[in-house]
Every structure is written in structure tokens, then in C-alpha cells.
Amino acid sequence: YVICFSMNSIFNLFDNTDWGQYFYVMSDHRGFELYKGMLDSLPVNHIFLSDNSDVFWSFEHKENIYCHHHHYEYYFNRLPKFSDDFSKKSYAGATVTYNCMQLAAYMGFKEIYLLGVDFSYGGQTKNETYAHFYKEEKTTSMGFVNQVTLAYQSAKQYANQHGFKIYNATRGGKLEIFERVDFDDLF
């Protein structure tokens, strides 16, 4: 049985996947403006959206939509904090993947497999490879490479200290912080 944490605009690919979308997480404040007409109608059991949009949270939403506190703290030369209690707050790690890992850890998952986290912009400042996820209107993105790297290192350290594993099951890509496993061997 696969429990999938989906994020951001992955809903564009829901029709192309065989597994159900059980959780959806978004923490980027820009997403509320981009996806505001879709968020209440996503075919997902549990939707976790950050509390960083006053406009979005000023009206009622479906009962499967949960507001989580997304705590921003500045970290440039140290590992960001990793939340011990997602129900109180999650810490920013310059990527929603970091929030998903904090939620999965809080829920007690002992194995977390990252799929589609190619980290293509690792070592660069601009990502020109987003075209495989998005249509032409979003083919470039600025990445916070150092901050994301620190967040992944923090997640790995937290996992090691708390007895769970995070694996990278992404085909290709540049994310080497987590032990790699073969995606095709998982299912």
C-alpha cells in the first residue's frame, strides 16, 4: 500500500499516475494565487496548506483542508530546524519537500521515498530543466540551492537521530544526500 504526499502543481499529473493522492502539501505563498480556484476541489483525501495567505484563509474551506503553520527562519550557514510537532509548526527549508518530510516524520513513517525530486538546479542558480514538469510558461525557476541543500542535510540528520530512513527513488537527477534506491524495485 502506497501513501503518496503530493505537492505544488503535481495535480497536473494526477491522471497519469496509478496510485491515489492521499496527502497534498503546499507552502509557497505564490501557490495560493496561482491555484486558488483549484485547491478546494483537488481529488486528495487530506490537503495541508500553509498559513501564509491571509486572503485564502479569510473564508471557509472544505473540511479536508488543514492549515499548518509554516515557520520562516533565516538560515544560511547552518542546518534549519526540523519540526518535532507538525501540528504546531513546520520549518521552512526553501522547498515544500522539506515540509512533506516533516509531516511524514510527525505521522510516524519509518521509511520515506522521494520520487521526482531531481534537484537539477544543484550547483546552479538557475534551473532550465523544469520543462519536463510544466508547460512552456514555467520552464525556468530560481532555486535557493544552498538553503535546499542544508534542509536536505537537516532532514537526513534528523532521520538518523530518530530512527527512520529517507531514500531517493528519483530516476536520475542530482540529489545525492539520501541513499539511492531503484524506483522500479519499489512497486
Wavefront OBJ file of the C-alpha trace (Angstrom):
o trace
v 0.000 0.000 0.000
v 1.489 3.346 -1.087
v 0.682 6.581 0.687
v 1.677 9.465 -1.526
v 2.445 13.008 -0.417
v 1.959 15.197 -3.461
v 2.879 18.846 -3.674
v 2.533 22.106 -5.562
v 1.355 21.685 -9.165
v 1.717 17.896 -9.349
v -2.070 17.800 -9.691
v -1.405 18.357 -13.411
v -0.194 14.739 -13.488
v -2.850 13.097 -11.291
v -4.474 11.478 -14.333
v -1.130 9.914 -15.297
v -0.481 8.064 -12.029
v -1.804 4.734 -10.829
v -1.647 5.443 -7.113
v -4.046 7.614 -5.180
v -3.118 11.029 -3.913
v -3.635 10.740 -0.188
v -1.913 13.925 1.022
v -1.251 17.222 -0.731
v 1.089 19.859 0.729
v 1.749 23.427 -0.377
v 3.778 26.008 1.486
v 4.717 28.547 -1.188
v 2.715 31.755 -0.789
v 2.674 32.196 -4.582
v 0.726 28.954 -4.930
v -2.332 30.417 -3.258
v -2.667 32.939 -6.053
v -1.775 30.503 -8.833
v -4.030 27.633 -7.692
v -6.747 29.352 -5.625
v -9.557 28.127 -7.870
v -8.411 24.501 -7.639
v -7.354 23.973 -4.050
v -10.817 23.230 -2.683
v -11.556 20.736 -5.434
v -8.369 18.665 -5.551
v -9.143 14.919 -5.545
v -6.987 14.357 -2.452
v -8.041 12.994 0.943
v -6.064 15.444 3.085
v -4.761 18.838 1.965
v -2.185 20.694 4.090
v -1.759 24.340 3.144
v 0.468 26.810 4.943
v -0.862 29.780 6.836
v 0.916 32.386 4.740
v -2.071 33.720 2.751
v -4.454 35.959 4.676
v -6.767 36.216 1.656
v -7.094 32.440 1.216
v -7.728 31.741 4.892
v -10.254 34.574 5.243
v -13.077 32.306 4.019
v -14.276 28.759 4.760
v -12.840 25.711 3.020
v -13.747 22.048 2.730
v -13.208 20.009 5.879
v -10.313 18.041 4.363
v -8.205 21.202 4.071
v -5.896 21.822 7.002
v -3.908 24.937 7.781
v -0.381 24.296 9.022
v 1.919 26.895 10.497
v 4.884 27.388 8.191
v 7.616 28.993 10.280
v 10.208 31.028 8.417
v 13.595 31.439 9.980
v 16.732 32.641 8.301
v 19.486 30.101 7.930
v 22.361 30.461 5.537
v 25.302 28.818 7.223
v 23.602 26.258 9.444
v 21.053 23.471 9.189
v 17.442 24.609 9.555
v 15.354 23.197 12.374
v 13.249 20.103 11.708
v 9.861 20.101 13.411
v 9.180 17.623 16.210
v 5.475 18.508 16.052
v 3.998 19.355 12.651
v 0.637 20.114 14.320
v 2.313 23.174 15.868
v 4.661 24.223 13.065
v 6.871 23.162 10.233
v 10.102 24.886 9.370
v 10.899 26.408 6.000
v 13.599 24.652 4.040
v 13.291 26.505 0.715
v 11.396 23.525 -0.712
v 7.974 22.031 0.044
v 9.651 18.618 0.046
v 11.135 19.583 3.409
v 7.637 20.248 4.772
v 6.457 16.865 3.480
v 9.341 15.102 5.217
v 8.473 16.870 8.497
v 4.812 15.829 8.132
v 5.732 12.219 7.318
v 8.107 12.067 10.308
v 5.417 13.510 12.596
v 2.979 10.860 11.345
v 5.454 8.130 12.263
v 6.558 6.863 8.864
v 9.730 4.787 9.197
v 10.623 4.880 5.503
v 10.227 7.897 3.224
v 10.885 7.569 -0.507
v 11.437 10.680 -2.580
v 10.093 10.433 -6.142
v 10.623 13.093 -8.777
v 12.975 15.179 -6.623
v 15.641 15.596 -9.264
v 17.417 18.581 -7.647
v 18.507 19.577 -11.164
v 19.488 23.018 -10.041
v 22.031 21.651 -7.595
v 25.218 23.629 -8.118
v 23.493 26.249 -10.279
v 21.490 29.377 -9.634
v 19.000 28.945 -12.470
v 17.046 25.841 -13.371
v 16.381 25.393 -17.068
v 15.041 21.844 -16.762
v 11.541 22.413 -15.375
v 10.004 21.888 -18.826
v 9.573 18.177 -18.037
v 7.166 19.118 -15.200
v 5.447 22.210 -16.599
v 4.163 23.631 -19.828
v 6.200 26.295 -21.584
v 5.008 29.140 -19.348
v 7.098 27.810 -16.442
v 10.346 26.449 -17.764
v 12.728 28.376 -15.531
v 12.906 28.860 -11.827
v 15.330 30.341 -9.358
v 16.482 27.867 -6.768
v 17.812 28.501 -3.310
v 20.453 25.847 -3.822
v 22.388 26.341 -0.586
v 19.262 26.546 1.575
v 17.669 23.462 -0.023
v 20.912 21.537 0.387
v 21.058 22.479 4.071
v 17.396 21.455 4.500
v 18.024 18.024 2.983
v 21.089 17.586 5.198
v 18.973 18.557 8.217
v 16.284 16.027 7.268
v 18.882 13.282 6.905
v 20.432 14.150 10.265
v 17.017 14.214 11.954
v 16.072 10.867 10.390
v 19.319 9.273 11.557
v 18.793 10.578 15.103
v 15.130 9.488 15.260
v 15.275 6.019 13.700
v 13.738 6.412 10.261
v 15.168 6.431 6.736
v 14.792 8.749 3.779
v 15.609 7.276 0.369
v 15.947 8.914 -3.020
v 13.998 6.872 -5.586
v 14.136 9.553 -8.268
v 15.332 8.402 -11.659
v 18.417 10.432 -12.464
v 18.756 13.902 -11.030
v 21.463 15.353 -8.822
v 20.160 14.702 -5.309
v 22.828 12.559 -3.645
v 22.286 13.435 0.027
v 19.943 10.477 0.577
v 20.712 6.847 -0.186
v 19.520 5.945 -3.669
v 17.125 3.097 -4.364
v 15.791 1.903 -7.706
v 12.285 3.239 -8.345
v 11.367 0.178 -10.417
v 12.155 -2.142 -7.494
v 9.704 -0.365 -5.182
v 6.446 -1.454 -6.768
l 1 2 3 4 5 6 7 8 9 10 11 12 13 14 15 16 17 18 19 20 21 22 23 24 25 26 27 28 29 30 31 32 33 34 35 36 37 38 39 40 41 42 43 44 45 46 47 48 49 50 51 52 53 54 55 56 57 58 59 60 61 62 63 64 65 66 67 68 69 70 71 72 73 74 75 76 77 78 79 80 81 82 83 84 85 86 87 88 89 90 91 92 93 94 95 96 97 98 99 100 101 102 103 104 105 106 107 108 109 110 111 112 113 114 115 116 117 118 119 120 121 122 123 124 125 126 127 128 129 130 131 132 133 134 135 136 137 138 139 140 141 142 143 144 145 146 147 148 149 150 151 152 153 154 155 156 157 158 159 160 161 162 163 164 165 166 167 168 169 170 171 172 173 174 175 176 177 178 179 180 181 182 183 184 185 186 187
